[in-house]
Amino acid sequence: MPNTKSGKKRLRQNKVLRLRNRSIKSDMRTQMKKVSAAVEAGDLETAEREYQGAARKLDRAGARKVIHKNTAARYKSRLQKRILAAKTQT
């Protein structure tokens, strides 16, 4: 436990930020799973629509430094690659 007044405040701030970051990451991962599920099901229209939402959430998480920008770009690239691979198979 912190002893100083500023240390106590930092602890309070860190709790709020940790919960906010966890929520952003959770939403991001859920959206990515929706894209993957749509690709697995072969529903490419839904996959593309869900990808738009996933890209938005990834970019926002990268901009807010919840994840690194390059990590967001890598996830987007991998999702897009899966969608394109599914398109070429059909």
Contacts in CASP RR format, 6 or more apart in sequence:
PFRMAT RR
TARGET T0000
AUTHOR 0000-0000-0000
METHOD contacts of the structure
MODEL  1
MPNTKSGKKRLRQNKVLRLRNRSIKSDMRTQMKKVSAAVEAGDLETAERE
YQGAARKLDRAGARKVIHKNTAARYKSRLQKRILAAKTQT
1 11 0 8 1.000
2 8 0 8 1.000
2 10 0 8 1.000
2 11 0 8 1.000
21 66 0 8 1.000
24 57 0 8 1.000
24 60 0 8 1.000
24 61 0 8 1.000
24 64 0 8 1.000
24 66 0 8 1.000
25 61 0 8 1.000
25 66 0 8 1.000
25 67 0 8 1.000
27 57 0 8 1.000
28 54 0 8 1.000
28 57 0 8 1.000
28 58 0 8 1.000
28 61 0 8 1.000
28 66 0 8 1.000
28 67 0 8 1.000
31 50 0 8 1.000
31 53 0 8 1.000
31 54 0 8 1.000
31 57 0 8 1.000
32 54 0 8 1.000
32 58 0 8 1.000
32 75 0 8 1.000
32 79 0 8 1.000
34 50 0 8 1.000
34 54 0 8 1.000
35 47 0 8 1.000
35 50 0 8 1.000
35 51 0 8 1.000
35 54 0 8 1.000
35 79 0 8 1.000
35 82 0 8 1.000
35 83 0 8 1.000
36 79 0 8 1.000
36 82 0 8 1.000
38 44 0 8 1.000
38 46 0 8 1.000
38 47 0 8 1.000
38 50 0 8 1.000
39 47 0 8 1.000
39 82 0 8 1.000
39 83 0 8 1.000
39 86 0 8 1.000
42 86 0 8 1.000
42 90 0 8 1.000
44 83 0 8 1.000
44 86 0 8 1.000
44 87 0 8 1.000
44 90 0 8 1.000
47 83 0 8 1.000
47 86 0 8 1.000
48 83 0 8 1.000
51 79 0 8 1.000
51 80 0 8 1.000
51 83 0 8 1.000
54 75 0 8 1.000
54 76 0 8 1.000
54 79 0 8 1.000
55 76 0 8 1.000
55 79 0 8 1.000
58 67 0 8 1.000
58 72 0 8 1.000
58 75 0 8 1.000
58 76 0 8 1.000
59 72 0 8 1.000
59 76 0 8 1.000
61 67 0 8 1.000
61 72 0 8 1.000
62 68 0 8 1.000
62 69 0 8 1.000
62 71 0 8 1.000
62 72 0 8 1.000
63 69 0 8 1.000
END
